[in-house]
Amino acid sequence: MLKRIPHTYVIIFFIIILAAVLTWIIPGGKYETKKVMVNGSEKNVIDKDSFHYTESNAQTWQIFSALFSGFVKKADIIVFIFMVGGAFMVLAKTKAIDNGIFRFIRLTGDLKKKRFFGKINIDNIIIATIMTIFSLFGSIFGMGEETIPFIMILVPLAISMGYDSITGVSMVYFAAAMGFAGATLNPFTIGIAQGIAGIRPLFSGIEYRFFAWLIINTVGIIFILRYAKRIKASPEKSIVYKEDEYWRKNSEIKEIEVEKSSKRNAWIIFGVIVLSMFSFSYFNINTNIKIGNNYTFSGPILPVLSLLFLVTGFFSLRKSAHYFILVLLSFTIILLIIGVMGYGWYVSEIASLFFAMGIFAGIAGGFSSNKIAESFIEGMKDIASAAVVVGFAGGILEILNDGNIIDTILHAASNSMTGNGKIASISIMYFFQTGLNIFVPSGSGQAALTMPIMAPLSDLLGISRQAAVTAFQFGDGFTNMITPTSGVLIGVLGVAKIPYEKWFKFIYKFMIFIILLALILLLPTVTMKLNGF
C-alpha cells in the first residue's frame, strides 16, 4: 500500500498541471487591495467588495517555467530553511545534546537510589521531564528526524525501567511531535507559514500558542503516564511484548561516544561572543519588548543577558565544551525571542543568528573548518526536500496568478463559506489541513502549498491570518504521529522495532481525541485579537 502513495514532488507537480488546466476553465477575476494600519504599520489587504471578472490567461508550457518562478519568489524562505537546517546539523554533530540527555538519565538513576526519592514515583518525574524537554525541542526548532538517534538511548532506558518500547518512543518521538503540533517558535512551520502569510512580527501570537502548547502537552504526558503505569503493573500485556525481547536482552544504557572537544577553541569562542554581546549592549542599553497588543516592557535586557551569558558560559566551560554548547543553544533561543519581539527580526536576521550559532558550536566542539562545512552541507542535504517543496509549491501560485484565476477561486471559496459563519469556516480550514497532511507530511511544504490561499481567504472571511496559521499548525502537526507517509514515523518505528500496525492500534484513539481537542483550542482564535497582523 505504501509504495502506491505518490512522492510529495509528484503530488505537487500534478497540482501544478491541474492549476494550469483550471486556467482554461475558470474565468479570470481580480480583487483590489487597500492599505490598512495594523499594529502601527501599513499592510496591504484584499478589499472584499472589490471583486470583478477579467479575462483569464490560459497556461500551457508555463507549468515548467512556473517552477523556476516559484523558486525565485520563495528564495528568502528557501535560504532560511537551508541555513537553519545546516546550522542544526553542525550542532547535532557536536553530540552536546546527546551528552546532555545521557547525563540527565544518569542523574535521575542516581536519585532513585536515595531514600527520599525512593518513596515517590520518580519514574513519572523522569518520563514527564524527558517528554517536556523533547516537546520543547519540537516546539522551538521543529525536532523531527533528530529524534531517531535518541530512540537508541531511551527505548533501552524504558525497558530497563520496566516499561516497553512504546513508552520509550513516546518519551522521544511522541513528545517531540506533540511539541511540533503545539509549536511556539518552530521556524519550519510557524516561521514559514507566518512569513508566507505576511504576518509581522514573525512568531507573533506566541502568547496563545504557548497556552495551547501547555494544554496539548499536559494531555499528552498524562496519556503516556497512564499507559506506562499499566505496562509497569503487567509488562506482558504490552502489545509489543514479543518484539521487546530484543531490547530486554540489550537494555544497558551506554554513554554516547563524543569527539574530544578543544576547550581552547571553546574559550576563544566564549571570549568573542562575550565581547560582541557587550558591544551590542553598549549601543542598545534599553530594549522595548512588545507583549501582546497593548503592553510594552522596556529595560536593559541585552546588558543583563550579556552578563548572564558571561557567568553561565564561564562555569559551563569549566566543566566541558559540551555544557558550553548547550548554554550557547539556550541563549540563541532567548536572543531569538528578544530579537523578534524587541527589534522586529525577520527571516534574514533569524537565519543569520542560527548560522552563527552553528559555526560557533562547531568551533567550540573542536571541529576543523572543513568538518563544519561538511556538517553544514549534510544538514542542507537533509533539509533540501523541504526547501524544494517550498519552491515547487510556489510554482502553483505562479500558475494561478499568471492565469488570473486565483482571485476567482478565493471569491468562490469565500462565498461558499460566508454563510457558514467564522467558526464553521475555520473548522473547514483545519480539517482540510489535517487531511492534506496525510499526503504532504512536510510542515514547510504544506505551509508553502496552502498559506498563499488560506491567508487571503481568511481576510475575505473576516478571520485573522493568525487564526489561519493556527489552523495550519494544528492540522499539520498531529497526524504526523499516525500517517504511514511520514518518513520520520516509519524511521522511528523501524529503529524501535515496533510494527506500524501495533503503533496504530496504540495511538489511533488518542489521535481522534487530540484532533478534536485541537479544534476546541482553535476556535477561540476566531474571536480573540492575537498579537501581530
N, C-alpha and C positions, 0 to 999 in steps of 0.2 A: 504493500500500500504506500509506504513512504517514498518508494522510487518513482511513483507516478505523480507526486506533487512537484510542480514546476519550480525551477530556481527563481529566486526573487527578481533577478535581472530579466528573466524570461517573462514573468508576470508584468513587470513594468513596461517592457518593450511592447507587449501585446496591448497594454493600456494606451501606449502612445499611438499604436495603429488604430485602436478603437477611437481615440480622440480625433485622429485625422479623418476617420470615416464620419464621425459626428459633424465635422465641419461641412460636409456635403448635405447633411440632413437638417441640422438645427439652424434656424435663421440667426443672423447676426444681431447683436444688441449692445447697448452701451449705457453705463451709469456715469454720471458726472460725479466728481469728488468735490468736497468742500473742506476748508480748514477749520479745525476746532482747537480750543485750548484744553489740554489735558495735563494736569499736574504742573502747570506753569510753562508748558511748551506747546508749540503748534504741531498738530497731527493732521494728516490727510485721511479722511474717511469718506465712505460712499454716501452720497445723498440718495436715500432710499426712494424719494419721489421723482427722481430724475431719469428713470429708465425709458429708453426709446429704442425702437428697432432700427438696425442698419443693415447694410449688405454684408453677407458672410464672405469669407475668403477661403475657399476650399484648399485644403492642404494635401499634397501628394508626396513628392520626393523630400519634402521638409521633415518627414519623420526621421531622416538621418541627420540633417543639419540641426534639428531641434536638440539632439543630444549634445552637440558642441555648444550651442547657445545655453543649454541648461547648466553645463559645467561653468561657463563664463559668468552667468548670472548668480550662481551659488558659490563662486570661488571663495568668498570670505568664510562661509560655513565649512567648506571642504578643507581649506587650510587649517581652520580651527580644529577640526577633527584630527587631522594628521599630526598637528603639533602636540595636542593633548595626549593622543594615543602613544606617540613616540616618547613623550616625557614620562608617562606612567610605566612604560616598559623599562626604561632606564632605572626608575625607582624599584620596580619589581625585581630586576636583575641584581640589585644590591642585597636582596634577601633580608632587608631590615624588617619588613612587615612579617615575614615568615618567622624570623627570630623573635620578634615581639610576641607573636601568638604562642610560640613554644614556651617562652619564659612565663607567660601568663598561666599556661597549663601546668607548668611545673610548680608555680607558686600556689595555685589552688590545690594541687595534690598535697603539698606540704601542710596547708591549712587544715585539710581533712584529718590529719593526724593529731591535731591539737584538741584538747578536751572540750573547750568551749564550742568550737565549730563542729565537733562530733555530735553535739546534742541538737544541732539544727540540720535541716536538709540542705547542705551546701551544694549538693548536686543541682538543685533547682537554681541556685545562685550562679553556679558555673554555666549552666545551659543558657540562662537568661542573659548573663553578661556577654557571653560569646555571641549570642544571637544579636544583641544590641550593637555590638561592635561591627559585625558584618552588615547589619541593616544600615548603619551609618555609612559604611563604605558604599553600599548600593545607592543610598540616598544622596550622597555628596558627590561621588565621582563615577557612579554607574558601574560598580563592580559586577562583572558577569563572567567572562571567560577566566578571570583571575581566581575564581572560586575553585576551579578544578584541582590545582595543586594542593589546596587545603583539605580536600577530601581524603588524601593520603595521610593526613595528620589526625583529623577529627573523627573520621569513621572508626579507626582503631581506638581512639580515646573513648568514644561512646560504647564500643564493645567492652572495653576494659572496665567501664563503669557499670556494666550490667544491662546496657540498653541494646539497640540494634542499629543496623546500618542506616535505616531510615531516619533515626534520631540524629545520627552523625551528619547525614546530608542536610537535614533540616537546620542544624546548627550553623551551617555554612550557606549552602545554596538557597534554601527556603528563606532564610533571614535576609540574605542579600537581595533576593527577588522581591520580598516584601518592602524592603527599603527602596528598591528601584521603582516599584509602583507608587510608593508614597514619597517620591523624590522631593528634596528641598533645593539642592544646588547641582543636580546632575547636569553636567554640560552637554551630554549626548541626547538628552530628552528635553528637559526644561529649557536649557540654553538654546538649542537649535529651534525648538518649537516657538519660543518667545521671539527669537531672532527673526524667523521667517514671518511671524505674525506682526512684527514691527513694534513689539512691546518694549517700552523703555521705562525705568532702567531694567536691564537684564536681571533676571531672578527676582523681580519684584513679586509681591504677593506671597512671600515666603512665610508670613505670619500664619496664614490659614493652612498652607501646605505643611508646616511643622505640626500644627494641631492635628491635621489628617494623618500625618506620619505617626504621631503618638497613638491615636486610636487604632489604626491599622496594625501597628506592630504590637501593641498590648494584646489585641485579639489573637494575633499570630503566635505570640510567645505562650499565651495561656493554652492555646490549642496544642502546641508541641509539648508543653509541660504535662498536660493531662494524658497525652498519648504516651510520653516517656514513663509516667507513673504506672500505667497499665502494663507496659512491657517489663519494667523493673520487677513488678509483682509476679509476672508469668512470662519469662522470656520466650518460652516455646510457643506462645500464642502469636508471636510476630509472624506476619505473612512472608517475611524474608528469613525466617529462622534457618531454613535449609541453606540458603545462599550465604548466610553469615558464617557458616562453618569455616570458610576460608579465613575470615577475619578473626575468628576465635583462635585460630592457630597462629595468627600473625598480628596480634594486637598490641605489641610492645611499642610504646612511643619513643622514637629516637630523635635526638636533636638534629635539626636541619644543618647540613654542611653548608657553610658560607665561606666565601673567599675572604682572606685576611685583608682587612681594610687598613689603609695607610692613615694613621692618626695624624701624621704631619700634614698631609693634604687636607684632612678634615679641619685641623686647626687653622690652616690658611683660609679655607672657605668660610669658616666661622668669623675670622677677622674681617674678611672682605664684606660679608653680609652685615656685620655689626656696623662697620664704617658707613656702608651705604644707607642703612636704615636710619642711623643718627643724622646723617647728612640730609636725607629726605625729610626727617622730622624737623630739622632746623628751619627749613623753608615752609613747612606745613605743621606749625605747632598745634593749631586747633583744627579739628575736623568736624564738619557738620554731618551727622548721620540722621537721615530721614527714616523714621519708623512709622509705617502706616501712611495715611494721607495727611494727617494734621500735626503730628508730633515730630519735632527735630531736636536731637541731642547734640550739643556742642561741647567739646572738651579736648584735652591734649592726648588724644587716643594714640597717635603714632609714637610720641615720645615714651608713653607708658608701654606700648607694645615692644618698642626697641629695647627698653630696659628689661622687660620680661624675657625677651629672646636672649639678651646678654647673659642673664642669670641661668635660665634653663639650658641654654646651649653650652655654657661653661661646665655645668655639673654633668650634663649628659655626656660630654666628650671625655670627662674624667673616667667614665665607665667604658664606653666603646663608641666607635663611629656609628654603629647601628642605632644606638639610642639617639644620637645627634640627628640622624636622617629622619627618624620618627618625629623628633621635635621640628625639623625643617618642614615636614609634611603638614604637621599641625598648624604651624604659623603661616604656611602658604594658604591653607583654607581660611584662617582668620583674616589674613590680608585680602583674600578674595572678597570676603563679606564686606570689609571696610571699603575696599576699592569700588565695589558695585554700589553700595548704599551711600558712600560719602563722596565719591569722585566721579560717579557715572560711568564706570568702566564698562566696556562692551567687548565683543568677541576678540578684537585685536589685543587689548590690554590683558584680558584673561588668558589668552593663548600664550602671550609673552611671559606672563607670570609662571605658568606651568612649565614652559620651555626652560626658563631659568632654574626652576626647581629641579627639573630632570638633570640638567648639566651639573648643578651644584651637588645633587645627590650622587651622581656618578663619580665626580672627583672625590667627594668625601668617602665614597665606598672603595677608593683605591683603584678605580678604573683608569686605564690609559685613554688617551683621546680617541684612539681607534675603536676601543671597546664601547665607549659612549656612543660613538657614531653608529657602530654596528647594532647596538641595542636599540637606538632610536629608530634606525631603519626597520628593524624587526617589529617594533611597535607600530610603525606606519603600515607595514605589511599586514599585521593582524587587524588593523582598523580600516584597511583600504576598502574592504567590501562595503562598509557603512558609508565611506566618503563617495564611492562610486554610485551607490544607491541615491545619495542626495543629488548628484549631478544628473543621473538618469531621470529621477523624479522631476527635476527642474525642466527636463525636456517636455514632459506632459503639459506643464503650464505654458511653455512656449507655443506649443501647437494650439492650445485653446485660446491663448491670447492673440496669436497671429491669425487664427481663423475667425476672430471677433465673436466667439460664441461663449466665452467664459461668463460674461455678464448675463447672457441669456439663461445659462444654467443656474446662476445664482438667483436670478429673478424667479425662475420656476421653482427652485427649491424653497425660496423664501415664501412664495405664495402657498406652496403645499404645506408649510409648517406654521404659517401665521395663525391659522385657525386653531391650531393645536395648543397654543399658549407656550410660554417660555419654558415651563417645566417639562412639558412633553417634548419640546424641540431639543433641549439639552440632553434629555434621556435618549432620544434617537441618535444624536451625535455620539453619545457614549457607547451605545450598543453597536453602532456602526464601527467605531474604532476597535472595540473588543473583538468583533468578528473578523475585521481586516487583519488583526494581529496574528491570526492563525496562518495566514498566507504570507504576510510580511512581518516576520518576527523581529526585524531590526527596528529599534526605537527611533534612531536617527532617520532611517529610511522612511518609516511611517510618518514621521513629522514632516519630512520633505514632501511626501506624497499627498498628505491631507491638509496641512495647515494653510497652504495657499488658497484653498477653497473654504475651509472652516472659519478662518479669521474674518474675511469679508462677509461671509454668510452670517456670522454672529452679529456683525454690525447691522445687517438688514433686519435681523430678528429682534434687535434691541437687547441682545445678550452681550456681556462684556467679553472681550477677547481672552481675558484671564480665565473665564469660565470655559471657553472653547479649548484652551490649553490644558486645563484640568481634566476635561473630558478625554482629551488625547492621552494625558498622563496615566489616568486610571485604566483606560481602555487598552493601552499598550502594555501595561505592566503585569497584571495578574495572570493572564493566560499564558505567559511565558513559562509558568510552572507546570503546565499540563499539555501544551501543544507539542506534538511529535515533530513539528517543523523547526523547533528551537534547537539549534546545534549545541548550545551550552547545556541544556537539559539532557540531551542524549549523551553528551560527553561526560557529564557528572554521573549519570546513572551507569554508564559504562565503566568508569573508574571504580564506583562503589559496588559494582556487580549486582545491581538491582534491576530486574526485568521491568521494562516500561509498563507492562500491563499491571504489575503489582504496585508500582508507584501511582498509576492512575487510580487504582482501587483505593489507595490510601488517601489521595488528595482530592478526588472529584467532589465529594460532598462539601468539603471546606471551600472549594473554588466557587461553588454555587452561592454559598453564604457570603464570601468576601466580595464577590462581584455585586451582590445586592447591597452589602454594606457600603461599598464604594459609591453606588448610585445615591444612597442616602446622604453621604458626605458631599457628593457633587451638587446636589440640589440647592444648598444654601448659597453657592457661588453665583446663582442667578439673581438673587435678591440683595446680597450684600455688596458693598463697594470695596473691591480689593485694591490694594496699592498697585500703581502702575497703569499704563494705558491698555 
